[in-house]
Amino acid sequence: MKLPEEGVLLRIFIGEMDTHEGKPLYEQIVLRARQLKLAGATVIRGIMGFGAHSRVHTSKILRMSEDMPVIIEIVDREEKLAELMPFLDEVVKEGLITMEKVRVIKYRHGEE
């Protein structure tokens, strides 16, 4: 797959404990992105953060949080990412979704 030089970065900020249909929400989002044949997705687990409720979540040993911040990043063309938006609107009950233009320098896999 070849991405144009101009792409869009979609970031979805949710909690690690958020679920959809009994499975982790981040997992469901990545699987839907794959099903839609988006270029790829990465899930990043944060070590500290807070959201709309201003409740701090941290991975410090003395205060283990079970609901660490999670960011899902997906880069593709805006039209392709638009296919994912209705699903996100349905399943992201709490969180933040952002989009920004990015310059794609290289996107390839080992078989090219």
VMD Tcl script that builds the backbone (N, CA, C; Angstrom):
set m [mol new atoms 336]
animate dup $m
set s [atomselect $m all]
$s set {name element resname resid chain x y z} {
  {N N MET 1 A 0.853 -1.180 0.000}
  {CA C MET 1 A 0.000 0.000 0.000}
  {C C MET 1 A 0.892 1.233 0.000}
  {N N LYS 2 A 0.521 2.208 -0.767}
  {CA C LYS 2 A 1.283 3.456 -0.823}
  {C C LYS 2 A 0.410 4.577 -0.282}
  {N N LEU 3 A 0.952 5.314 0.680}
  {CA C LEU 3 A 0.253 6.476 1.209}
  {C C LEU 3 A 0.755 7.709 0.482}
  {N N PRO 4 A -0.117 8.684 0.278}
  {CA C PRO 4 A 0.366 9.940 -0.300}
  {C C PRO 4 A 1.261 10.657 0.708}
  {N N GLU 5 A 2.002 11.634 0.239}
  {CA C GLU 5 A 2.889 12.368 1.140}
  {C C GLU 5 A 2.111 13.064 2.247}
  {N N GLU 6 A 0.935 13.564 1.931}
  {CA C GLU 6 A 0.085 14.194 2.942}
  {C C GLU 6 A -0.897 13.162 3.493}
  {N N GLY 7 A -0.879 12.972 4.794}
  {CA C GLY 7 A -1.791 12.041 5.439}
  {C C GLY 7 A -2.463 12.709 6.616}
  {N N VAL 8 A -3.232 11.935 7.345}
  {CA C VAL 8 A -3.921 12.431 8.532}
  {C C VAL 8 A -3.649 11.463 9.676}
  {N N LEU 9 A -3.317 12.020 10.826}
  {CA C LEU 9 A -3.100 11.243 12.046}
  {C C LEU 9 A -4.355 11.331 12.897}
  {N N LEU 10 A -4.942 10.185 13.167}
  {CA C LEU 10 A -6.103 10.086 14.051}
  {C C LEU 10 A -5.601 9.578 15.387}
  {N N ARG 11 A -5.912 10.302 16.454}
  {CA C ARG 11 A -5.539 9.874 17.807}
  {C C ARG 11 A -6.814 9.709 18.619}
  {N N ILE 12 A -6.887 8.585 19.307}
  {CA C ILE 12 A -8.042 8.289 20.152}
  {C C ILE 12 A -7.510 8.071 21.560}
  {N N PHE 13 A -7.928 8.913 22.495}
  {CA C PHE 13 A -7.506 8.839 23.895}
  {C C PHE 13 A -8.641 8.215 24.695}
  {N N ILE 14 A -8.393 7.049 25.269}
  {CA C ILE 14 A -9.403 6.362 26.073}
  {C C ILE 14 A -8.722 5.774 27.307}
  {N N GLY 15 A -9.477 5.059 28.120}
  {CA C GLY 15 A -8.928 4.367 29.277}
  {C C GLY 15 A -8.700 2.897 28.962}
  {N N GLU 16 A -7.693 2.344 29.585}
  {CA C GLU 16 A -7.352 0.944 29.364}
  {C C GLU 16 A -8.501 -0.002 29.720}
  {N N MET 17 A -9.314 0.377 30.667}
  {CA C MET 17 A -10.409 -0.481 31.118}
  {C C MET 17 A -11.706 -0.292 30.311}
  {N N ASP 18 A -11.726 0.652 29.375}
  {CA C ASP 18 A -12.915 0.854 28.544}
  {C C ASP 18 A -13.143 -0.394 27.691}
  {N N THR 19 A -14.411 -0.791 27.578}
  {CA C THR 19 A -14.738 -2.002 26.831}
  {C C THR 19 A -15.850 -1.747 25.821}
  {N N HIS 20 A -15.951 -2.671 24.877}
  {CA C HIS 20 A -17.058 -2.711 23.920}
  {C C HIS 20 A -17.350 -4.189 23.677}
  {N N GLU 21 A -18.583 -4.578 23.928}
  {CA C GLU 21 A -19.017 -5.969 23.772}
  {C C GLU 21 A -18.129 -6.932 24.556}
  {N N GLY 22 A -17.738 -6.506 25.766}
  {CA C GLY 22 A -16.991 -7.371 26.665}
  {C C GLY 22 A -15.501 -7.498 26.379}
  {N N LYS 23 A -14.991 -6.769 25.401}
  {CA C LYS 23 A -13.569 -6.821 25.062}
  {C C LYS 23 A -12.970 -5.433 25.199}
  {N N PRO 24 A -11.653 -5.345 25.380}
  {CA C PRO 24 A -11.027 -4.027 25.496}
  {C C PRO 24 A -11.357 -3.142 24.285}
  {N N LEU 25 A -11.736 -1.907 24.551}
  {CA C LEU 25 A -12.123 -0.988 23.482}
  {C C LEU 25 A -10.971 -0.738 22.520}
  {N N TYR 26 A -9.750 -0.587 23.049}
  {CA C TYR 26 A -8.611 -0.345 22.158}
  {C C TYR 26 A -8.446 -1.503 21.170}
  {N N GLU 27 A -8.686 -2.717 21.635}
  {CA C GLU 27 A -8.584 -3.895 20.766}
  {C C GLU 27 A -9.666 -3.858 19.682}
  {N N GLN 28 A -10.876 -3.509 20.070}
  {CA C GLN 28 A -11.990 -3.448 19.112}
  {C C GLN 28 A -11.737 -2.386 18.050}
  {N N ILE 29 A -11.158 -1.252 18.450}
  {CA C ILE 29 A -10.863 -0.173 17.493}
  {C C ILE 29 A -9.795 -0.624 16.500}
  {N N VAL 30 A -8.744 -1.267 16.991}
  {CA C VAL 30 A -7.679 -1.741 16.103}
  {C C VAL 30 A -8.216 -2.799 15.139}
  {N N LEU 31 A -9.026 -3.709 15.628}
  {CA C LEU 31 A -9.595 -4.738 14.757}
  {C C LEU 31 A -10.511 -4.131 13.690}
  {N N ARG 32 A -11.282 -3.107 14.060}
  {CA C ARG 32 A -12.148 -2.449 13.072}
  {C C ARG 32 A -11.298 -1.716 12.034}
  {N N ALA 33 A -10.218 -1.069 12.471}
  {CA C ALA 33 A -9.314 -0.385 11.542}
  {C C ALA 33 A -8.719 -1.387 10.551}
  {N N ARG 34 A -8.350 -2.542 11.042}
  {CA C ARG 34 A -7.801 -3.596 10.170}
  {C C ARG 34 A -8.857 -4.083 9.192}
  {N N GLN 35 A -10.069 -4.271 9.696}
  {CA C GLN 35 A -11.177 -4.719 8.851}
  {C C GLN 35 A -11.439 -3.719 7.722}
  {N N LEU 36 A -11.264 -2.435 8.010}
  {CA C LEU 36 A -11.472 -1.385 7.011}
  {C C LEU 36 A -10.243 -1.187 6.125}
  {N N LYS 37 A -9.213 -2.006 6.353}
  {CA C LYS 37 A -7.974 -1.954 5.568}
  {C C LYS 37 A -7.262 -0.604 5.659}
  {N N LEU 38 A -7.276 -0.029 6.870}
  {CA C LEU 38 A -6.514 1.187 7.099}
  {C C LEU 38 A -5.030 0.829 7.117}
  {N N ALA 39 A -4.178 1.815 6.954}
  {CA C ALA 39 A -2.744 1.572 6.791}
  {C C ALA 39 A -2.118 0.875 7.998}
  {N N GLY 40 A -2.600 1.130 9.193}
  {CA C GLY 40 A -2.059 0.511 10.395}
  {C C GLY 40 A -2.529 1.240 11.632}
  {N N ALA 41 A -2.333 0.635 12.764}
  {CA C ALA 41 A -2.747 1.236 14.032}
  {C C ALA 41 A -1.760 0.827 15.112}
  {N N THR 42 A -1.523 1.719 16.055}
  {CA C THR 42 A -0.636 1.450 17.185}
  {C C THR 42 A -1.348 1.863 18.469}
  {N N VAL 43 A -1.258 1.014 19.481}
  {CA C VAL 43 A -1.825 1.314 20.793}
  {C C VAL 43 A -0.662 1.620 21.730}
  {N N ILE 44 A -0.758 2.753 22.402}
  {CA C ILE 44 A 0.277 3.195 23.337}
  {C C ILE 44 A -0.345 3.305 24.724}
  {N N ARG 45 A 0.290 2.670 25.704}
  {CA C ARG 45 A -0.199 2.734 27.086}
  {C C ARG 45 A 0.556 3.836 27.808}
  {N N GLY 46 A -0.173 4.777 28.362}
  {CA C GLY 46 A 0.445 5.874 29.095}
  {C C GLY 46 A 0.842 5.456 30.495}
  {N N ILE 47 A 1.791 6.190 31.060}
  {CA C ILE 47 A 2.206 5.899 32.435}
  {C C ILE 47 A 1.576 6.865 33.433}
  {N N MET 48 A 0.989 7.951 32.908}
  {CA C MET 48 A 0.296 8.895 33.779}
  {C C MET 48 A -0.577 9.795 32.922}
  {N N GLY 49 A -1.715 10.208 33.450}
  {CA C GLY 49 A -2.572 11.124 32.718}
  {C C GLY 49 A -3.847 11.424 33.478}
  {N N PHE 50 A -4.607 12.370 32.944}
  {CA C PHE 50 A -5.940 12.655 33.474}
  {C C PHE 50 A -6.792 13.146 32.318}
  {N N GLY 51 A -8.094 13.055 32.493}
  {CA C GLY 51 A -9.022 13.453 31.444}
  {C C GLY 51 A -10.063 14.421 31.961}
  {N N ALA 52 A -11.243 14.352 31.382}
  {CA C ALA 52 A -12.311 15.299 31.668}
  {C C ALA 52 A -12.712 15.333 33.142}
  {N N HIS 53 A -12.578 14.197 33.842}
  {CA C HIS 53 A -12.950 14.146 35.263}
  {C C HIS 53 A -11.825 14.625 36.177}
  {N N SER 54 A -10.667 14.960 35.610}
  {CA C SER 54 A -9.480 15.419 36.346}
  {C C SER 54 A -8.966 14.396 37.356}
  {N N ARG 55 A -9.330 13.137 37.187}
  {CA C ARG 55 A -8.835 12.065 38.056}
  {C C ARG 55 A -7.498 11.599 37.495}
  {N N VAL 56 A -6.444 11.667 38.307}
  {CA C VAL 56 A -5.101 11.291 37.849}
  {C C VAL 56 A -4.961 9.774 37.888}
  {N N HIS 57 A -4.447 9.221 36.799}
  {CA C HIS 57 A -4.137 7.799 36.702}
  {C C HIS 57 A -2.625 7.700 36.565}
  {N N THR 58 A -2.004 6.856 37.383}
  {CA C THR 58 A -0.551 6.746 37.353}
  {C C THR 58 A -0.119 5.303 37.549}
  {N N SER 59 A 1.058 4.988 37.057}
  {CA C SER 59 A 1.590 3.631 37.211}
  {C C SER 59 A 2.581 3.535 38.361}
  {N N LYS 60 A 2.625 4.546 39.221}
  {CA C LYS 60 A 3.547 4.504 40.360}
  {C C LYS 60 A 3.245 3.286 41.225}
  {N N ILE 61 A 4.296 2.671 41.741}
  {CA C ILE 61 A 4.166 1.422 42.494}
  {C C ILE 61 A 3.234 1.566 43.694}
  {N N LEU 62 A 3.321 2.674 44.412}
  {CA C LEU 62 A 2.503 2.833 45.621}
  {C C LEU 62 A 1.041 3.125 45.319}
  {N N ARG 63 A 0.748 3.461 44.087}
  {CA C ARG 63 A -0.637 3.795 43.741}
  {C C ARG 63 A -0.948 3.228 42.366}
  {N N MET 64 A -1.119 1.910 42.300}
  {CA C MET 64 A -1.362 1.255 41.020}
  {C C MET 64 A -2.767 1.577 40.520}
  {N N SER 65 A -2.831 2.112 39.322}
  {CA C SER 65 A -4.114 2.393 38.706}
  {C C SER 65 A -4.437 1.264 37.743}
  {N N GLU 66 A -5.671 0.844 37.734}
  {CA C GLU 66 A -6.093 -0.205 36.813}
  {C C GLU 66 A -6.592 0.378 35.501}
  {N N ASP 67 A -6.748 1.675 35.431}
  {CA C ASP 67 A -7.314 2.285 34.223}
  {C C ASP 67 A -6.343 3.312 33.657}
  {N N MET 68 A -5.233 2.808 33.139}
  {CA C MET 68 A -4.207 3.692 32.599}
  {C C MET 68 A -4.678 4.311 31.283}
  {N N PRO 69 A -4.133 5.499 30.950}
  {CA C PRO 69 A -4.501 6.117 29.674}
  {C C PRO 69 A -3.963 5.296 28.505}
  {N N VAL 70 A -4.749 5.237 27.439}
  {CA C VAL 70 A -4.371 4.520 26.224}
  {C C VAL 70 A -4.600 5.456 25.046}
  {N N ILE 71 A -3.635 5.464 24.119}
  {CA C ILE 71 A -3.774 6.253 22.892}
  {C C ILE 71 A -3.681 5.296 21.718}
  {N N ILE 72 A -4.651 5.366 20.825}
  {CA C ILE 72 A -4.590 4.606 19.581}
  {C C ILE 72 A -4.262 5.608 18.483}
  {N N GLU 73 A -3.186 5.343 17.726}
  {CA C GLU 73 A -2.793 6.224 16.632}
  {C C GLU 73 A -2.951 5.488 15.311}
  {N N ILE 74 A -3.578 6.162 14.360}
  {CA C ILE 74 A -3.781 5.607 13.025}
  {C C ILE 74 A -3.464 6.707 12.017}
  {N N VAL 75 A -2.631 6.393 11.027}
  {CA C VAL 75 A -2.320 7.342 9.960}
  {C C VAL 75 A -2.822 6.755 8.647}
  {N N ASP 76 A -3.580 7.548 7.913}
  {CA C ASP 76 A -4.057 7.138 6.591}
  {C C ASP 76 A -4.582 8.378 5.891}
  {N N ARG 77 A -5.209 8.173 4.765}
  {CA C ARG 77 A -5.854 9.286 4.060}
  {C C ARG 77 A -7.131 9.665 4.808}
  {N N GLU 78 A -7.497 10.917 4.736}
  {CA C GLU 78 A -8.677 11.398 5.460}
  {C C GLU 78 A -9.939 10.638 5.068}
  {N N GLU 79 A -10.070 10.327 3.780}
  {CA C GLU 79 A -11.264 9.604 3.308}
  {C C GLU 79 A -11.355 8.216 3.944}
  {N N LYS 80 A -10.212 7.548 4.098}
  {CA C LYS 80 A -10.204 6.220 4.710}
  {C C LYS 80 A -10.535 6.305 6.197}
  {N N LEU 81 A -9.974 7.304 6.874}
  {CA C LEU 81 A -10.257 7.457 8.302}
  {C C LEU 81 A -11.724 7.795 8.540}
  {N N ALA 82 A -12.350 8.486 7.594}
  {CA C ALA 82 A -13.772 8.838 7.717}
  {C C ALA 82 A -14.641 7.587 7.813}
  {N N GLU 83 A -14.182 6.483 7.232}
  {CA C GLU 83 A -14.936 5.222 7.304}
  {C C GLU 83 A -14.986 4.679 8.729}
  {N N LEU 84 A -14.016 5.027 9.543}
  {CA C LEU 84 A -13.949 4.549 10.925}
  {C C LEU 84 A -14.776 5.410 11.884}
  {N N MET 85 A -15.045 6.641 11.499}
  {CA C MET 85 A -15.677 7.593 12.418}
  {C C MET 85 A -17.048 7.166 12.958}
  {N N PRO 86 A -17.956 6.600 12.155}
  {CA C PRO 86 A -19.245 6.179 12.732}
  {C C PRO 86 A -19.069 5.141 13.842}
  {N N PHE 87 A -18.126 4.217 13.666}
  {CA C PHE 87 A -17.851 3.219 14.695}
  {C C PHE 87 A -17.334 3.886 15.964}
  {N N LEU 88 A -16.392 4.824 15.806}
  {CA C LEU 88 A -15.850 5.526 16.971}
  {C C LEU 88 A -16.932 6.312 17.690}
  {N N ASP 89 A -17.806 6.950 16.930}
  {CA C ASP 89 A -18.900 7.719 17.527}
  {C C ASP 89 A -19.787 6.819 18.384}
  {N N GLU 90 A -19.954 5.592 17.955}
  {CA C GLU 90 A -20.786 4.636 18.677}
  {C C GLU 90 A -20.110 4.088 19.933}
  {N N VAL 91 A -18.814 3.784 19.857}
  {CA C VAL 91 A -18.168 3.029 20.936}
  {C C VAL 91 A -17.370 3.854 21.935}
  {N N VAL 92 A -16.910 5.045 21.563}
  {CA C VAL 92 A -16.129 5.862 22.499}
  {C C VAL 92 A -17.099 6.696 23.331}
  {N N LYS 93 A -17.368 6.220 24.529}
  {CA C LYS 93 A -18.322 6.894 25.427}
  {C C LYS 93 A -17.654 8.017 26.208}
  {N N GLU 94 A -16.390 7.808 26.586}
  {CA C GLU 94 A -15.589 8.817 27.274}
  {C C GLU 94 A -14.224 8.835 26.615}
  {N N GLY 95 A -13.710 10.001 26.360}
  {CA C GLY 95 A -12.390 10.083 25.763}
  {C C GLY 95 A -12.258 11.310 24.886}
  {N N LEU 96 A -11.233 11.300 24.061}
  {CA C LEU 96 A -10.932 12.420 23.187}
  {C C LEU 96 A -10.465 11.847 21.853}
  {N N ILE 97 A -10.933 12.429 20.763}
  {CA C ILE 97 A -10.513 12.015 19.431}
  {C C ILE 97 A -10.013 13.257 18.708}
  {N N THR 98 A -8.794 13.167 18.157}
  {CA C THR 98 A -8.227 14.299 17.423}
  {C C THR 98 A -7.751 13.834 16.042}
  {N N MET 99 A -7.674 14.791 15.128}
  {CA C MET 99 A -7.117 14.527 13.799}
  {C C MET 99 A -6.212 15.698 13.453}
  {N N GLU 100 A -5.092 15.366 12.813}
  {CA C GLU 100 A -4.201 16.429 12.358}
  {C C GLU 100 A -3.493 15.971 11.092}
  {N N LYS 101 A -3.156 16.927 10.249}
  {CA C LYS 101 A -2.432 16.619 9.033}
  {C C LYS 101 A -0.994 16.262 9.385}
  {N N VAL 102 A -0.468 15.258 8.687}
  {CA C VAL 102 A 0.919 14.852 8.880}
  {C C VAL 102 A 1.581 14.651 7.522}
  {N N ARG 103 A 2.878 14.767 7.521}
  {CA C ARG 103 A 3.652 14.507 6.304}
  {C C ARG 103 A 4.233 13.104 6.406}
  {N N VAL 104 A 3.852 12.234 5.508}
  {CA C VAL 104 A 4.330 10.858 5.511}
  {C C VAL 104 A 5.674 10.821 4.792}
  {N N ILE 105 A 6.703 10.406 5.489}
  {CA C ILE 105 A 8.046 10.341 4.929}
  {C C ILE 105 A 8.270 8.983 4.258}
  {N N LYS 106 A 7.873 7.921 4.955}
  {CA C LYS 106 A 8.058 6.579 4.416}
  {C C LYS 106 A 7.015 5.660 5.012}
  {N N TYR 107 A 6.445 4.782 4.164}
  {CA C TYR 107 A 5.517 3.762 4.631}
  {C C TYR 107 A 5.695 2.565 3.713}
  {N N ARG 108 A 6.332 1.523 4.231}
  {CA C ARG 108 A 6.525 0.326 3.427}
  {C C ARG 108 A 6.752 -0.858 4.340}
  {N N HIS 109 A 6.562 -2.043 3.770}
  {CA C HIS 109 A 6.853 -3.253 4.525}
  {C C HIS 109 A 7.978 -4.008 3.829}
  {N N GLY 110 A 8.507 -5.026 4.478}
  {CA C GLY 110 A 9.698 -5.716 4.027}
  {C C GLY 110 A 9.609 -6.402 2.673}
  {N N GLU 111 A 8.396 -6.641 2.164}
  {CA C GLU 111 A 8.243 -7.358 0.899}
  {C C GLU 111 A 8.305 -6.434 -0.311}
  {N N GLU 112 A 8.477 -5.137 -0.106}
  {CA C GLU 112 A 8.505 -4.197 -1.237}
  {C C GLU 112 A 9.882 -4.143 -1.861}
}
mol reanalyze $m
mol bondsrecalc $m
mol representation Tube
mol addrep $m
